[in-house]
Amino acid sequence: MSTTLEIHQFPCLQDNYGFLVHDPESAETVCIDTPDAAEYLAQAERRGWKISQIWNTHWHPDHAGGNDAIREATGCTITGPQAEADKIGYLDRGVHDGDEVTLGQHTAQVLDVGGHTSGHIAYNLSGAKIAFVGDALFALGCGRMFEGTPEQFWASLSKLRNLPDNTVMYCAHEYTQANAAFARHADPANQALCEYADWVDQRRKEGTPTVPFGLGRELGTNPFLRADHPDMMARWGGSEPHETFAALRAAKDAFKG
């Protein structure tokens, strides 16, 4: 039986989170994205972990910008979405939906969750009940739709929400308080959402992260995961869920609350 993975989360840049995932049995450590190479190297050294891999979710510089410096310092291998290989740069392995990557004896399934960027992927470690979702899904929100289409992004969110309810989701930014403000605007009668938003406010007042978050809680509160709910479709329009999602995403982009 595999040992339990150790996950070290730390803030970097303005509002990113860095993640180092360590397997004590194999002594392997993977960086989930690389927003700040110097911080990742310092955090790994502080814990006595040697970085052996990088798993990129997408090409944006605050996710792949530290790849080269970390590889130069450690000799690690880099895995990322093959669809974005030309934008990420050097990859040892380009992966697609359904591929698997390993950390010691632990296996992560690659999920195509395009929408924020066209080739965005997530890494689902089902055995550990955790998923690293980059900017595809946030607590009470989702990423901006920079490159994808509403149909694509809705299909991606549907894929994520179909993971087991007890999956713990690790997203890349501390956006939850702002997301909660829009969520309350989008779905004002949702009592569970109001309670969640109050919890978020308290956590942030204490300076405590709201990431990671449980998928189960999101299913009843995250407006973007609820775009097929009759109440949301009635409030925001659309004869198909992806149309309602598109309306929600456009409203969030313009939201000043």
Buried (B, 14 or more C-beta within 10 A) or exposed (E): EBEEBEBBBBBBBEEBBBBBBBBEBBEBBBBBBBBBBEBBBEBBEEEEBEBBBBBBBBBBEBBBBBBBBBBEBBEBBBBBBBBBBEBBBEBEBBBEBEBEBEBBEBBBBBBBBBBBBBBBBBBBBBEBBBBBBBBBBBBBBBBBBEBBBBBBBBBBBBBBBEBEEEBBBBBBBBBBBBBBBBBBEBBEEBEEBBEBBEBBBEBBEEEEBBBBBBBEBBEBBBBBBBBBBEEBBEBBEBEBBBBBBBBBBEBBEEEEE
